[in-house]
Amino acid sequence: MTVGETFYHEKSALEIGQVERYIITYGLNRRGSSTLSSLALAESMNQSIWLRVKNVSKSTYKASYIMGPFDLYCDVRPDDYEDAQKVVVSAEAPQYKSNLMPQTHFDVQLPLHRVRDQYVWIVDVVSGMIFSTNNHTSYELIVGSTKDSLRSKLDVVDNARFGIQKLTTSDIWKIPMQVQESTKPKHLVVLSHGMHSNVPADMMYLMEQLRKQQKAYSQSYLVVCGLEDNVCLTERGVKFLGLRLAKYILDSQYNDSVTEISFIGHSLGGVVQMFAIAYIAVQHPQFFQKVRPVNFISLASPLLGIAAHNPKYIKYSLSHGVMGETGKDLGLHRGKRYGKKPLLYLLSGEPFQSVLKCFENRTVYANCENDGIVPLYTSGLLYLEYTPILSKLQDMKQKKKEIKKVPKPSIIGSVNSVMTQPKPSKEFIADPTTGDATILHDKVYTAEHCAKLREEYGDTILKPYLKHKVEGEDKSYQQLIADRLHDGVSWRKVVVALPPDAHNNIIVRRRFTNAYGWPVVKHLVSQHFGGDDTPNVTIPQQTFTPLQRLPADQDNEDPYAWLTMPDEQAASSGLLSSTSSMIDRKWHRR
């Protein structure tokens, strides 16, 4: 029995946030031939070529989670595959591996079953690393004529019908040269990632869906970008991260051709973007006069913090820095650093308020269940029409028992979802219309509407978030922040129902593992980036007026010092990052 031929054998390695893409072509004609011969057609029937991706890291690395993890995500799909389409021919269904662990492999048969001059497949290999910037995951990619050819250590044979192109992370994210050199107005779209996450790998799907919308814009270019350098620094505090994002926008992305800007933040990224916007408004007050704010969009972002509805041990851990300065910020810690007030409370006022009113669209996407990291009350800005939302959730689940409470978050359940990554069914991947309805609720809320909801739910659903009053106030910090963010503006609130892992599904962290989030990304893109004439839902929009710098108080302190002064505490990391760094140093000294 013939072993077959090996067409390609590549050895590579991926660091945190890195992606490598292979575009494989196989023609039934040999290179230089323009006609499809009957012999070539006959040979192709019932034939295929084979692909293998193998994680060649040492098997002992499986247990080194805090230094990696050393797993890979891989998917293979035909080049004409579209996420929303129904797969009619089973042989053309995409295939993927969520966690390719060390010393395991992923084999895929690439069938040659249709009459066409050339077959094209796209292969993505994505790093699963979360905690280390010093390590990498090594892998091999092999393409051969038979499955046996993948196992054998054969020399690579040139095949005139076979071709392959490799793209790196920078190739995938690079702004096309015609866009860079064009004099057309540019709409800058800034993506920001969440805790222990990254932009290049975790927000790649969202970026590519946004770029596809360029066809709807004839008068301007969409320039989608995101700061990569905050990776592994997400425990350093919102201020530390926000300052770096603001400087990235000003120093690396802004030029005279940029006339519009949109912000899309996932999880912690939404809060970080708030800080960056506030900083730019104070330190560069002309920016938002030259650049029109279009969309402020957050997805599963803890805009009110995560202090409420958490067990006491979680609150204690946050306030004592287990998650670093970021944990304190999200836990609404009131230390000397910000004048005995939580940073998120300060962010909800000026100068952010003035810029917020200028955005054409202000939208929050919130998970109503299966998100143990960011609960609904904080991602949905507290005030929602809970009764119809719960009713729809009940109908969707077809439960006999009436749902009267918002499903509680479970940190343990969420961690388990991240570790095990529950996979969508094959039926859903083949036909996304077979899934449950994702968008439960989509409505614009005004301050007046929120006041009525506070009265309606104040003694029931909202009670846990309103009961801890701030000294000298008749409100909790969650309520104070929510009220300030609703002051004088309307918000579009989109509540979604996603299976686990909802927190990562909502942005489709991995194309197929998190495929249940496809409808959310589709909704975001179509509703906010529909073209030159996209309607504005949360208007009226105001023109930004540069802030008058408030006078110093009686102690000669700048009232915006919390925003602009150097951050002396930013070097402190949380327990997880510190432990990872310590083990990392010992590892590399061996």
C-alpha positions, 0 to 999 in steps of 0.5 A, spaced: 500 500 500 502 506 498 504 511 503 503 517 499 506 524 498 508 530 503 507 536 499 508 541 505 511 540 512 512 547 516 515 548 523 513 554 527 511 557 534 506 562 537 506 566 543 501 569 546 496 573 542 499 570 535 495 567 530 498 564 523 493 563 517 495 558 511 491 559 505 491 552 501 490 551 494 489 545 490 488 545 482 486 539 478 490 542 473 497 542 473 500 549 474 501 552 467 495 548 464 488 552 463 483 547 461 481 541 466 482 535 462 477 529 463 483 525 466 484 530 471 477 530 473 476 523 473 482 522 478 479 527 482 473 524 484 473 520 490 480 523 492 482 528 497 488 531 500 490 531 508 492 536 513 495 535 520 496 540 525 500 537 531 502 541 538 509 538 539 510 542 545 513 537 551 507 533 554 509 535 561 507 542 559 500 540 559 500 541 567 503 548 566 497 552 565 499 558 569 505 559 565 501 558 558 497 554 557 500 551 552 494 549 547 492 551 540 486 552 537 485 550 530 480 551 524 479 549 517 474 551 512 473 552 505 475 559 503 467 561 500 464 559 507 460 564 510 458 563 518 451 565 517 450 560 511 447 553 511 452 547 509 448 543 504 454 538 503 457 535 509 464 534 506 464 542 506 463 543 513 468 547 517 472 543 522 476 545 528 479 543 535 478 547 541 484 545 545 490 542 541 494 540 547 501 538 547 503 532 543 496 531 540 494 532 533 488 534 529 487 531 522 483 533 517 481 530 510 480 536 505 475 532 499 476 534 492 469 532 490 466 538 486 468 540 479 472 546 479 479 548 477 481 550 484 480 548 491 481 553 497 481 552 504 483 557 510 487 554 516 487 558 522 492 556 528 491 560 534 495 561 541 491 559 547 496 562 551 494 567 557 499 568 562 506 569 559 509 573 554 516 569 555 513 562 552 511 559 546 507 553 543 511 549 538 507 546 532 507 542 526 503 543 520 503 537 514 499 537 508 500 530 504 496 526 499 494 521 504 493 520 511 499 515 512 503 521 509 502 525 515 505 520 520 511 518 515 517 522 516 517 523 508 521 528 504 517 534 501 515 533 494 513 538 489 506 538 487 504 542 481 497 542 483 499 544 490 500 551 493 500 554 500 501 561 503 502 563 510 500 569 513 502 572 520 498 576 526 501 582 523 499 580 516 492 579 518 491 585 522 495 590 517 491 596 514 491 595 507 496 600 503 491 603 499 487 605 505 493 608 509 495 612 502 488 614 501 486 621 502 479 619 503 476 620 510 477 615 515 473 612 521 477 609 526 474 603 530 478 602 536 477 595 539 479 593 547 480 586 550 478 584 557 481 581 563 487 576 561 485 577 554 488 580 548 486 583 541 490 580 536 487 573 537 481 574 541 478 580 537 480 577 530 473 575 528 470 581 530 475 585 526 474 581 520 467 582 520 467 589 521 472 590 515 467 586 511 463 592 512 467 596 508 463 595 502 457 599 505 462 605 505 463 609 499 465 615 502 470 613 507 474 607 510 473 603 516 480 603 520 479 597 525 485 597 530 486 595 537 492 596 542 496 589 543 501 592 548 496 591 554 497 583 554 498 580 561 498 587 564 490 587 565 491 587 573 495 593 573 489 598 574 484 601 569 488 608 569 494 604 567 491 601 562 487 607 560 493 611 559 496 606 555 490 606 550 489 613 550 497 614 548 496 609 543 490 612 539 493 619 539 501 617 537 500 611 533 493 611 530 491 619 529 492 623 523 489 628 519 485 624 515 481 621 521 474 624 522 470 619 526 472 614 531 468 608 534 470 604 541 468 597 542 470 594 548 469 587 551 469 586 558 474 590 562 476 593 555 469 597 556 471 601 562 478 602 560 476 605 554 472 610 558 478 612 562 482 613 555 476 617 552 476 622 559 484 622 559 483 625 551 478 630 553 482 633 558 489 633 555 487 634 548 481 638 548 481 639 541 481 631 539 473 630 539 472 637 535 476 634 530 474 627 530 466 626 531 465 620 536 460 615 533 459 609 537 461 607 544 459 600 544 461 595 550 460 588 550 459 584 557 463 590 561 462 591 568 461 599 567 458 599 575 463 594 577 462 588 580 462 589 588 454 587 588 452 580 589 458 577 590 460 572 596 464 576 601 470 572 600 470 575 593 469 582 595 475 581 600 479 578 595 478 584 590 479 590 595 485 586 598 489 586 591 488 579 589 486 581 582 491 587 583 489 594 582 484 592 577 480 588 582 480 594 587 477 598 581 472 593 579 470 592 586 469 599 587 475 600 593 475 607 596 482 608 598 486 614 598 488 613 591 482 617 588 480 621 594 476 616 598 472 615 592 471 609 587 475 610 580 468 608 576 464 613 580 469 618 578 469 616 571 462 616 570 462 624 571 466 629 568 469 629 563 467 623 560 460 625 561 461 631 556 464 626 551 458 621 552 453 626 550 456 627 543 456 619 541 451 618 535 450 611 538 451 608 545 450 601 546 451 596 551 450 588 550 449 584 556 449 577 558 442 575 562 445 568 564 451 564 563 456 569 565 459 568 571 464 574 570 460 580 569 453 580 571 447 583 568 446 588 572 453 591 571 453 590 564 446 592 562 447 599 567 442 597 572 435 599 569 432 594 565 425 592 563 426 585 567 419 582 567 419 582 559 426 579 559 425 574 564 418 572 560 422 571 554 428 567 557 422 563 560 419 561 554 426 560 550 427 555 556 420 552 556 421 551 563 414 550 567 417 554 573 416 561 572 423 565 572 422 571 577 429 572 578 435 574 574 440 568 574 445 569 578 452 569 576 457 563 578 465 564 578 466 557 579 461 555 573 464 561 569 472 558 570 469 551 568 466 554 562 473 557 560 477 551 562 473 546 558 470 550 553 463 547 551 462 546 544 457 548 539 453 542 536 455 540 529 448 541 527 448 549 529 455 550 525 452 547 519 445 551 520 446 557 525 438 558 524 437 551 528 439 555 535 435 558 540 433 566 539 439 570 541 437 577 542 432 577 548 431 585 548 433 591 544 431 597 546 433 605 547 432 607 555 432 614 557 433 617 564 426 618 565 424 611 563 430 609 568 427 613 574 420 609 572 424 602 572 427 604 579 420 605 582 418 599 579 423 594 581 426 598 587 424 593 592 424 586 588 430 585 583 434 591 584 434 591 591 441 588 592 444 593 588 440 599 591 441 597 599 448 599 601 448 606 601 454 611 600 455 615 607 451 622 606 447 619 600 441 616 599 444 611 594 449 606 593 455 607 589 452 602 583 446 607 583 450 613 583 454 611 577 448 608 573 444 615 574 450 619 572 451 615 566 444 616 564 444 623 565 442 627 559 443 621 554 439 615 552 442 608 551 441 602 547 441 596 551 441 589 548 440 583 552 442 576 549 441 569 551 447 565 550 450 558 552 456 557 556 461 560 555 457 566 554 462 571 556 467 569 551 461 567 546 459 574 546 465 577 542 466 570 538 473 569 542 474 563 537 471 562 530 467 556 532 468 554 539 464 561 541 460 560 535 453 561 539 456 569 539 455 569 531 448 573 532 451 578 537 457 580 532 452 580 526 447 585 530 453 589 532 456 590 525 449 591 521 446 596 526 452 600 527 456 600 521 451 599 516 454 604 511 454 611 510 447 612 511 447 608 518 441 611 522 443 613 529 438 610 534 440 614 541 441 621 538 440 627 539 447 628 538 451 634 541 457 637 538 463 637 543 465 643 547 472 643 550 472 643 557 473 649 561 479 646 566 475 647 573 479 651 578 483 647 584 480 647 590 482 650 597 488 645 597 490 647 591 489 640 588 487 639 580 480 636 580 482 632 575 488 629 578 486 622 579 486 622 571 492 626 569 497 625 575 502 619 574 500 613 577 505 611 582 501 604 584 500 602 577 506 597 578 502 592 583 499 586 579 495 581 582 496 574 585 495 570 579 500 575 575 505 575 580 505 567 581 505 566 573 511 571 573 515 568 579 514 561 576 516 564 569 523 567 571 525 560 575 523 556 568 527 560 564 533 560 569 533 553 569 
